[in-house]
């Protein structure tokens, strides 16, 4: 595999991951953080950091919109639920270590 093929495969896998997350708004970010150690917000920050590395102007809001498929405030209103005590406890425990 050459470098261009590798880049194209990685880009396709990333697009599929983003599409999958968009199709599963029932999966809360705190659940992703508790199970995988990253969430949609992490992806948007990584997207922004990659843009910065390449000298491409992308705002944090635009990066989030790329990941969420809509403005972040709209996604939060439509899909984000209050974290349960159990979810918050698991998050706090994982982030103390």
N, C-alpha and C positions, 0 to 999 in steps of 0.2 A: 504494500500500500504506500502510495506517495503522500507527501505533505498535504496537497490539495484534497485528495480523497479523504484523508483523516479529518481535515477541517470540515468538509462537507458532511461526513458521518456524525461528527460531534455536534454540528449545528442542527442536523436533523433530529438527533436524540434530544437535544435541548428543546427544540420546538415541540416535540412529542410530549416531553415532560410538562411544559407549560400548558399545552392543550389539555392534558390529562388533569392537571390541577384546576384549570378553568371549568372542566366538566364535573368536578367534584367539590362544589362550594360547601357541601355538607361536612367536608373534612375541615375542621377548624385549624387555624395556624398553631394554636397551643398543642393540639394533638400531634401535628407534624413535628413541632419542637420536642415534645416529650418522647416521641418514638424514633425520630430520625436526626434530631439535633439541628434541623434547619426548617425554614418555612418559606412562604411566598415572599415575605419581607426580606429574608436573607437573599433569595434569588434576585430580587430587585436591586439590592445593594451590590451584589456581585456583578449584575448587568451594568450598573452605573460605574463601578470600579473599572470594568473592562472598557467602557466607553472613555473614561478618563485616561486610561493607559494608552488608548489609540488616538487621543486628542479629539474625540468626537463629543460634541456638546450635547449632553443629555441631562436633564434636570432629575432630581430624585422623584418628583411627581410623575414625570414621563416614564421613568424606569418602572415605577410601580404599575402604571397603566399598561405597560407592555406585558407585565407578568399577570396582572389581574384581568386584563381584557376590558377594563373600564376604570374610571377614576376610583382611587382607593376609597374615598369617602362614600361613594355610591355602593361599592362592594360591602363595606362595613355595615351600611344601613340595611342592605338586602340580606346579607348572609352571616355576619358575625354575631355570635351569641356570647353572653356573659360566661366566663370560665367558671366551671364548677369548683367547689372547694377541693375536690380530688385532683382535678386537672392542675389547679394552681399549686397544690402541695407537691405534685410530681415535678412541675416546672421548677419550683423553688429548690427541691432536693437535687435535681439534675444540675442546676446552676450554682450550687454551693461547692460541688466537687471540682 
